[in-house]
Amino acid sequence: MSLEIYIVCGLVALLMMMALWVSRARRSAKLLEKEKSDIVGEEERMFHFLHDLGEAIEKDSSPHSVNRMIVDGVVDVVSAKGGAMYLSNDTRQHLVPKYVSEQCPQLIGLPLEVMRRAQKDPRVAESHIRLSNQASDEGILGHCLMVGKAVHVADVKTHESFRDAFVNYEEDVSAMLAPLRHGGKDLGVLAVAKPHSLGVFNEHDFSVFRSVAEQSSFALGNSLVHLEANEKRSLENELRTAREVQRILLPQQNPWIEGYRVAGTNTPARIISGDYYDFIDLGEKRWGLVIADVSGKGVAAGLLMAMCRSVLRCVAMGETSPAKVLALVNRQLFPDIREDMFISMAYLILDGDSGHAVMARAGHDPAFWFHKETGEVTQIKPSGLAVGIDEGDVFERVTKDYAFQIEQGDCLLLHTDGVKEALNGDEAEFGLDRMRSTFLQSSPLGAEAVLQQMLRGLKEFTGDAPQMDDITMVALEKRVLTP
């Protein structure tokens, strides 16, 4: 073969190699361009996702909307098939599915019983996946939560968390998972997945996923904070409304009783009071004065107080015995009072013409009685059992009437235990001795003065210490008639 032929063959081979190199270079350039385009597109999707998520939180969107936006947004950013968000329950022992996207591949194992039932009805498996809580230390979700960092699982079914487990997993799926944390607290797990038929997640996908998961944790945490704040505001508004309703149930003004001055006051320790007082016009110049204290505080005590007021007003008319009235109240309320609650009450019936009074006491604090003639203070303390402790027989055997005569210048003070048990900064009680002393000094000045000085004395004693119990008082004074 001549030299010319060798040269021609060499040139042809070189040209072919150069053509191949150019072809490969073009393909590489296209691949690089595609990778660049994919990265740019991924970044744009991530920015749009974060922007939309921020707007949703600013608008105080519902928790479900935020959960859905996070999952669907992350799925879109990393080009997954589907995703899910599981949040920890109150005990931190289970993960609860809050949102699972429509086409999300299986992320949890199926119990054998579920698989057997799913062979007849595929909806059984789907329902189990979307509704079943997962133990916080089981499966790939629990594994992610325990390791406390994002994980990339190339093949879910071969993951160590499914070995020797009493569940089955058969799909060919890759997944990325990240714990959701905010303020040092585990909120749950965010996961995305896709079947192997659509490819696998690469390192860049995993890096992007970690970033958006961190932002999602922050967004979710803020959303929960906003939700709690809104719920708290809503509850406070409802409690204020309940307080206004309760305030209407208390006397709007002191009654006018010829020859007497009567005054009452109620200072709740919280928004809702468990104390109440009432004045009932019984007709023929007869009046009923009642004061009561429901054990406990808050809404439950307030509701029981309202029930007690209604029942007493219903049974009081036509009755001349306070003990009989309290017995009727007890029989009416006993079936509806919780075992850990009771009501202490004092009920007095006054005959305005004669000054004759009868009082019964259902486990309530004794009333103070200032005697104008002697200048002494005694206590009125007939025996009695608190309402709600006994069904009726024992209550009616123990609770007795006490009759007495109110003279001109005499003054009575009915009160709840929030007065004597008021604490100062040293946790010392106001006590009966201070009450007696304050009452003795103020009684000659009239019913309104008694309440004013008692409240003033309490304030001076307690200072800035918080009020621990409701404070309720009723004062009754028989005026001195001038000739």
Secondary structure, DSSP 4 states (H G I P E B T S, - for coil): --HHHHHHHHHHHHHHHHHHHHHHHHHHHHHHHHHHHHHHHHHHHHHHHHHHHHHHHHTT--HHHHHHHHHHHHHHHTT-SEEEEEEE-TTSSEEEEEEE-TTPPP-S-EEHHHHHHHHH-THHHHHHHHH--EETTSHHHHHHHHHTS-EEES-GGGSGGGTT-SEE----EEEEEEEEEETTEEEEEEEEEEEGGG----HHHHHHHHHHHHHHHHHHHHHHHHHHHHHHHHHHHHHHHHHHHHHHHS-SS----TTEEEEEEEE-SSSS-SEEEEEEEEETTEEEEEEEEESS-HHHHHHHHHHHHHHHHHHHTT---HHHHHHHHHHHHGGGS-TT--EEEEEEEEETTT-EEEEEEEBPPPEEEEETTTTEEEEE------BTSSSSHHHHHH--EEEEEPPTT-EEEEE-HHHHT-B-TT--B-HHHHHHHHHHHHGGG-HHHHHHHHHHHHHHHHTTSPP-S-EEEEEEEEPPPP-
